[in-house]
Amino acid sequence: MTLGVTKELQPPKSRYRSPDEWLRSAGLERDKFFKSFYKSDPIRLNGPKGLENPVHWMYRSLQSRKWKQRKGYVFIMPGGRICRSRCTILTPDHKEMWDLSWLVNRAANDPDLRKLSRLPPLRSTDQTVALLGMRESGIYYHWMVDVLPRFHLLRKLGIPADKYVLNGGWLAPFQFETLDTLGIPRDRLLFSDDQMHLKAKLLLVPGCEFGIVPKWALDYVRRELMEKPGIRPSGERKRIYISRAKASKRKLLNEAELTAILSRYGFRSVELESMKVADQIRLFASADIVVGPHGAGLTNLMFCRPGTKVIELFSPNHMHTCYPVISNHMGLDHYYLVGVGKRPPEFVNPRLHSDDIRIDPGEFKNILKLAGVK
């Protein structure tokens, strides 16, 4: 990678709100520099089943209409730049691109950028660089369903990338394990930091338009990480409980009480943090029933066989639809149970991500019965 250091630049004073705005300003044809893949394919979802009648308002909402799946795209910018740890995209005419760098919608990507007296020194390369530096890429869920599918979009584009830029502030072992499986060499990875200011001969920005997680993304990850490497279910069909005992938040406070109940039904408690990704994939592919608190480990539901039963446990203050969506795409039988504690008003979801969970043992036995666990 040939780099040349040039003069430092002042922070940009203006921005483009979308790729289309920049393309019009630059006089470039959209069809040549913004490539779309897949249709939105609106689908109707089945909400998870619970003890309540009617089910929780969030899951009534999930079933109330059709949902658009995310379309994929790759934005192609000759002379595009990546600036600082948050990977702000700067255009060749020195403006911010607000719409692409992180999981934001036409908003400032790095609020501190304009407060700087000057930007980091600019380095230029004659190579093609692909940007995959998403904000939450260190979270297993976002890495698997948001970042890895972007490699698929790059391959569909057909323009090889010499280097890939990842979020250097949030790295985790599972990232490198999965990249190795995809065949991405380590020497082609660059990691963002606050000294990054890189101008590429050609900048590729893969991304997804807004909507629910699309089936094509899950199919790609399943194919690349499970089917191509030949990971197969074990001969034994397993009942597993996903423990969050080692997690810093969203712990199941009466876990010992519930695992004692589960042990009567042949469940095994697992801590996914200590497992390689390939072993997690094999475990979920072998599962008949998966029980666990809402957490990133349930991302592995994408590797389950159709018909696998799932029981997801929640705090009253943090409900979510991400795993029921995966269950819909993969043909799983999803159930939910809300923990004890004061509930917020109908149609209010505080999203208190760190809330610990306490489950009523009687209700837990009832949800097991509802799911047909014997």
C-alpha positions as CSV (number, residue, x, y, z in Angstrom):
1,M,0.0,0.0,0.0
2,T,1.7,3.2,-1.2
3,L,0.9,6.2,1.0
4,G,2.0,9.8,0.7
5,V,1.7,12.4,3.5
6,T,0.3,15.7,2.4
7,K,-0.6,18.9,4.2
8,E,-3.2,19.0,6.9
9,L,-6.7,20.2,6.0
10,Q,-9.2,22.3,7.8
11,P,-12.4,20.6,9.0
12,P,-15.2,20.7,6.3
13,K,-17.7,23.5,6.7
14,S,-20.6,21.9,4.7
15,R,-22.0,18.5,3.9
16,Y,-24.1,16.4,1.6
17,R,-27.1,14.7,3.1
18,S,-27.2,11.8,0.7
19,P,-25.1,10.1,-2.1
20,D,-27.6,11.4,-4.6
21,E,-27.0,14.9,-3.6
22,W,-23.2,14.5,-4.1
23,L,-23.7,12.7,-7.4
24,R,-25.8,15.5,-8.8
25,S,-23.3,18.1,-7.6
26,A,-20.4,16.1,-9.2
27,G,-22.3,15.6,-12.4
28,L,-22.1,11.8,-12.2
29,E,-24.6,9.2,-13.3
30,R,-26.3,7.5,-10.4
31,D,-26.5,4.1,-12.2
32,K,-22.7,4.0,-12.5
33,F,-21.8,5.0,-8.9
34,F,-24.7,3.7,-6.8
35,K,-25.4,0.0,-7.3
36,S,-28.5,-1.5,-5.7
37,F,-29.0,-5.2,-5.0
38,Y,-32.1,-7.2,-3.9
39,K,-35.7,-5.9,-3.7
40,S,-37.3,-4.7,-0.6
41,D,-39.7,-7.8,-0.7
42,P,-42.2,-6.7,2.0
43,I,-43.3,-9.7,4.1
44,R,-45.8,-10.3,6.8
45,L,-44.3,-11.6,10.1
46,N,-45.6,-13.9,12.7
47,G,-45.1,-12.6,16.2
48,P,-43.8,-14.8,19.0
49,K,-46.3,-16.6,21.3
50,G,-46.6,-15.8,25.0
51,L,-48.8,-16.4,28.1
52,E,-50.5,-13.1,27.7
53,N,-53.8,-12.6,25.8
54,P,-53.5,-10.6,23.8
55,V,-49.7,-10.8,23.3
56,H,-47.4,-7.9,24.2
57,W,-48.2,-4.8,22.2
58,M,-44.9,-4.9,20.4
59,Y,-45.6,-8.2,18.9
60,R,-49.2,-7.2,18.0
61,S,-47.5,-4.3,16.1
62,L,-45.1,-6.8,14.5
63,Q,-48.0,-8.7,13.0
64,S,-50.1,-5.7,12.0
65,R,-48.6,-5.0,8.6
66,K,-46.1,-6.0,6.0
67,W,-42.5,-5.1,6.6
68,K,-39.9,-4.1,4.1
69,Q,-36.6,-6.0,4.1
70,R,-33.5,-4.0,3.7
71,K,-32.1,-3.6,0.2
72,G,-28.4,-3.7,-0.2
73,Y,-26.2,-1.2,-2.1
74,V,-22.6,-0.2,-2.8
75,F,-21.8,3.5,-3.2
76,I,-18.7,4.1,-5.3
77,M,-16.8,7.4,-4.8
78,P,-13.6,8.1,-6.7
79,G,-11.2,10.0,-4.5
80,G,-13.4,9.5,-1.4
81,R,-11.8,9.9,2.1
82,I,-12.3,8.2,5.5
83,C,-11.6,10.4,8.5
84,R,-11.1,9.6,12.2
85,S,-12.3,6.7,14.3
86,R,-15.9,7.2,13.4
87,C,-15.1,6.8,9.7
88,T,-16.7,10.0,8.5
89,I,-16.8,10.0,4.7
90,L,-15.4,13.2,3.1
91,T,-16.1,13.9,-0.6
92,P,-13.4,15.0,-3.1
93,D,-14.8,18.5,-2.8
94,H,-14.2,18.4,0.9
95,K,-17.7,18.0,2.4
96,E,-19.0,15.6,4.9
97,M,-21.3,12.7,3.7
98,W,-23.9,12.5,6.4
99,D,-25.8,9.4,5.3
100,L,-23.4,6.5,5.2
101,S,-20.7,6.2,7.7
102,W,-22.5,4.8,10.8
103,L,-26.0,3.5,11.6
104,V,-27.5,7.0,11.3
105,N,-30.0,8.7,9.0
106,R,-28.7,11.9,7.5
107,A,-27.1,13.2,10.7
108,A,-23.6,14.4,11.7
109,N,-21.4,11.3,11.9
110,D,-18.7,12.8,14.1
111,P,-20.0,15.8,16.1
112,D,-16.5,16.7,17.2
113,L,-15.1,16.9,13.6
114,R,-16.0,20.5,13.0
115,K,-14.6,21.5,16.5
116,L,-11.1,20.5,15.4
117,S,-8.5,23.2,14.5
118,R,-7.3,20.9,11.8
119,L,-7.8,17.3,10.5
120,P,-5.3,14.6,10.8
121,P,-2.6,14.5,8.1
122,L,-4.0,13.3,4.8
123,R,-2.6,10.0,3.4
124,S,-3.4,9.0,-0.1
125,T,-3.4,5.5,-1.7
126,D,-3.7,4.4,-5.2
127,Q,-5.7,1.4,-4.1
128,T,-9.5,0.6,-3.8
129,V,-10.7,0.7,-0.2
130,A,-13.9,-0.7,1.1
131,L,-15.5,0.9,4.3
132,L,-17.0,-1.5,6.8
133,G,-16.4,0.6,9.9
134,M,-19.8,0.4,11.6
135,R,-20.3,1.9,15.0
136,E,-21.5,-1.3,16.8
137,S,-19.5,-3.8,14.9
138,G,-18.0,-5.2,18.1
139,I,-21.4,-6.5,19.1
140,Y,-21.9,-10.1,17.9
141,Y,-25.4,-9.4,16.5
142,H,-24.4,-6.3,14.5
143,W,-21.2,-7.9,13.2
144,M,-23.1,-11.0,12.0
145,V,-26.2,-9.4,10.5
146,D,-25.0,-5.9,9.6
147,V,-21.3,-6.1,8.7
148,L,-20.6,-9.6,7.3
149,P,-23.4,-9.3,4.6
150,R,-21.6,-6.2,3.2
151,F,-18.9,-8.5,2.0
152,H,-21.6,-10.2,0.0
153,L,-22.6,-6.9,-1.5
154,L,-19.0,-6.1,-2.4
155,R,-18.7,-9.5,-4.2
156,K,-21.9,-8.9,-6.1
157,L,-20.5,-5.5,-7.2
158,G,-17.5,-7.3,-8.8
159,I,-14.9,-4.6,-8.0
160,P,-12.2,-6.1,-5.8
161,A,-11.1,-4.2,-2.7
162,D,-7.5,-4.0,-1.9
163,K,-8.1,-3.0,1.7
164,Y,-11.0,-3.1,4.2
165,V,-11.5,-0.5,6.9
166,L,-13.0,-1.7,10.1
167,N,-14.0,0.1,13.3
168,G,-10.7,0.0,15.3
169,G,-12.3,1.1,18.5
170,W,-14.4,-2.0,18.9
171,L,-12.6,-5.2,17.9
172,A,-13.4,-8.8,19.1
173,P,-12.0,-12.2,18.5
174,F,-15.1,-13.4,16.7
175,Q,-14.5,-10.8,14.0
176,F,-11.2,-12.3,13.0
177,E,-12.5,-15.9,13.2
178,T,-15.3,-15.1,10.8
179,L,-13.1,-13.1,8.5
180,D,-10.7,-16.0,8.3
181,T,-13.6,-18.2,7.3
182,L,-14.6,-15.7,4.6
183,G,-11.0,-15.8,3.3
184,I,-10.2,-12.2,4.1
185,P,-6.4,-11.9,4.7
186,R,-5.3,-10.0,7.8
187,D,-2.9,-7.9,5.8
188,R,-5.9,-6.4,3.9
189,L,-7.5,-5.0,7.1
190,L,-7.1,-1.4,8.3
191,F,-8.5,-0.2,11.6
192,S,-9.9,3.3,12.1
193,D,-8.6,5.6,14.8
194,D,-8.6,9.4,15.4
195,Q,-5.5,9.8,13.3
196,M,-7.0,8.2,10.2
197,H,-7.5,10.5,7.2
198,L,-7.2,8.2,4.2
199,K,-7.9,9.2,0.6
200,A,-8.6,6.2,-1.7
201,K,-8.3,6.1,-5.4
202,L,-11.7,4.4,-5.3
203,L,-13.8,4.3,-2.1
204,L,-16.5,1.5,-1.9
205,V,-19.2,1.9,0.8
206,P,-21.5,-1.1,1.0
207,G,-24.7,-0.6,3.1
208,C,-28.3,-1.4,3.5
209,E,-31.4,0.8,3.3
210,F,-33.7,0.9,6.2
211,G,-36.0,-2.0,7.0
212,I,-36.0,-5.2,8.9
213,V,-33.0,-7.6,8.7
214,P,-33.4,-9.2,5.2
215,K,-33.4,-12.9,4.6
216,W,-30.7,-12.6,2.0
217,A,-28.3,-11.4,4.6
218,L,-29.0,-14.3,7.0
219,D,-28.8,-16.8,4.1
220,Y,-25.3,-15.4,3.1
221,V,-23.9,-15.7,6.6
222,R,-25.3,-19.2,7.1
223,R,-24.0,-20.3,3.7
224,E,-20.5,-18.8,4.3
225,L,-20.0,-19.8,7.9
226,M,-21.9,-23.1,8.2
227,E,-22.6,-24.7,4.8
228,K,-19.4,-24.0,2.9
229,P,-17.1,-25.0,5.8
230,G,-19.2,-28.2,6.2
231,I,-20.4,-27.6,9.8
232,R,-23.1,-30.1,10.5
233,P,-25.3,-30.8,13.5
234,S,-24.1,-33.3,15.9
235,G,-26.0,-36.6,16.1
236,E,-27.6,-35.7,19.4
237,R,-30.5,-33.2,19.4
238,K,-29.8,-30.7,22.2
239,R,-31.8,-28.6,24.5
240,I,-29.7,-25.5,25.5
241,Y,-30.0,-22.6,27.9
242,I,-27.9,-19.6,27.0
243,S,-26.4,-18.2,30.2
244,R,-25.5,-14.5,30.6
245,A,-23.7,-15.1,33.9
246,K,-20.5,-13.6,32.4
247,A,-22.2,-10.6,30.9
248,S,-21.9,-7.1,32.4
249,K,-25.7,-6.4,31.9
250,R,-29.0,-8.0,31.4
251,K,-28.3,-10.9,33.7
252,L,-30.9,-13.4,34.8
253,L,-31.0,-12.8,38.5
254,N,-32.6,-16.1,39.5
255,E,-30.7,-18.2,36.9
256,A,-29.9,-21.0,39.3
257,E,-33.6,-21.5,40.1
258,L,-34.6,-21.6,36.5
259,T,-31.7,-23.9,35.4
260,A,-32.7,-26.3,38.1
261,I,-36.2,-26.5,36.4
262,L,-34.6,-26.9,33.0
263,S,-32.3,-29.6,34.1
264,R,-35.4,-31.8,34.7
265,Y,-36.1,-31.5,31.0
266,G,-32.6,-32.3,29.9
267,F,-31.3,-28.8,29.2
268,R,-27.6,-28.0,29.1
269,S,-26.4,-24.5,30.2
270,V,-23.8,-22.9,28.0
271,E,-21.7,-19.7,28.1
272,L,-21.2,-18.7,24.5
273,E,-18.4,-16.2,25.3
274,S,-16.0,-19.1,25.9
275,M,-16.8,-20.8,22.6
276,K,-15.4,-20.4,19.1
277,V,-17.9,-19.2,16.5
278,A,-17.8,-22.6,14.7
279,D,-18.7,-24.4,17.9
280,Q,-21.6,-22.0,18.5
281,I,-22.8,-22.7,15.0
282,R,-22.7,-26.5,15.5
283,L,-24.4,-26.1,18.9
284,F,-27.4,-24.2,17.5
285,A,-27.6,-26.3,14.4
286,S,-28.0,-29.3,16.7
287,A,-30.6,-27.7,19.0
288,D,-34.2,-28.7,19.3
289,I,-35.0,-26.0,21.9
290,V,-33.2,-22.8,22.8
291,V,-34.0,-20.9,26.0
292,G,-32.2,-17.6,27.0
293,P,-32.4,-14.0,28.0
294,H,-32.5,-11.4,25.3
295,G,-28.9,-11.0,24.2
296,A,-26.4,-11.3,21.3
297,G,-26.0,-15.0,21.7
298,L,-29.4,-15.5,20.1
299,T,-28.0,-14.2,16.9
300,N,-27.0,-17.9,16.3
301,L,-30.7,-18.7,15.8
302,M,-29.9,-18.2,12.1
303,F,-28.1,-21.5,12.2
304,C,-31.0,-23.5,13.7
305,R,-33.0,-26.0,11.8
306,P,-36.6,-25.0,10.8
307,G,-39.0,-25.9,13.6
308,T,-36.6,-25.3,16.4
309,K,-38.3,-23.9,19.5
310,V,-37.1,-20.7,21.0
311,I,-38.0,-19.1,24.4
312,E,-36.7,-15.6,24.8
313,L,-36.7,-13.9,28.3
314,F,-37.1,-10.2,28.7
315,S,-37.0,-7.4,31.3
316,P,-40.3,-5.4,31.2
317,N,-38.2,-2.3,30.3
318,H,-36.4,-3.8,27.3
319,M,-38.4,-5.6,24.7
320,H,-37.1,-6.2,21.2
321,T,-38.2,-7.7,17.8
322,C,-34.8,-8.6,16.3
323,Y,-34.8,-12.3,17.2
324,P,-38.4,-12.9,16.3
325,V,-37.5,-11.5,12.9
326,I,-34.7,-14.0,12.6
327,S,-37.0,-16.8,13.7
328,N,-39.5,-15.8,11.0
329,H,-36.9,-15.9,8.3
330,M,-35.5,-19.3,9.5
331,G,-38.9,-21.0,10.2
332,L,-38.4,-21.3,14.0
333,D,-41.2,-21.5,16.6
334,H,-40.6,-18.4,18.9
335,Y,-42.0,-17.8,22.4
336,Y,-41.4,-15.0,24.8
337,L,-41.8,-14.4,28.6
338,V,-41.6,-11.0,30.3
339,G,-39.9,-10.8,33.7
340,V,-41.4,-9.6,36.9
341,G,-41.5,-5.9,37.7
342,K,-43.5,-2.8,37.0
343,R,-44.3,-2.5,33.3
344,P,-44.3,0.7,31.3
345,P,-47.5,1.9,29.8
346,E,-48.9,0.3,26.6
347,F,-46.9,1.3,23.5
348,V,-44.0,2.6,25.6
349,N,-40.7,0.8,25.4
350,P,-38.0,2.5,27.6
351,R,-35.2,0.3,26.0
352,L,-33.2,0.1,29.3
353,H,-30.6,-2.1,27.8
354,S,-28.8,-2.9,31.1
355,D,-31.9,-4.0,33.0
356,D,-31.4,-7.3,34.7
357,I,-34.2,-9.9,34.5
358,R,-36.1,-11.9,37.1
359,I,-38.5,-14.5,35.9
360,D,-41.4,-15.9,37.9
361,P,-40.8,-19.7,38.2
362,G,-44.5,-20.5,37.8
363,E,-44.7,-18.5,34.6
364,F,-41.5,-20.1,33.4
365,K,-43.0,-23.6,33.9
366,N,-46.1,-22.4,32.0
367,I,-44.2,-21.1,29.0
368,L,-42.3,-24.4,28.8
369,K,-45.6,-26.2,28.8
370,L,-47.0,-23.8,26.1
371,A,-43.9,-24.5,24.0
372,G,-44.6,-28.3,24.4
373,V,-41.5,-29.0,26.4
374,K,-41.9,-32.4,28.1
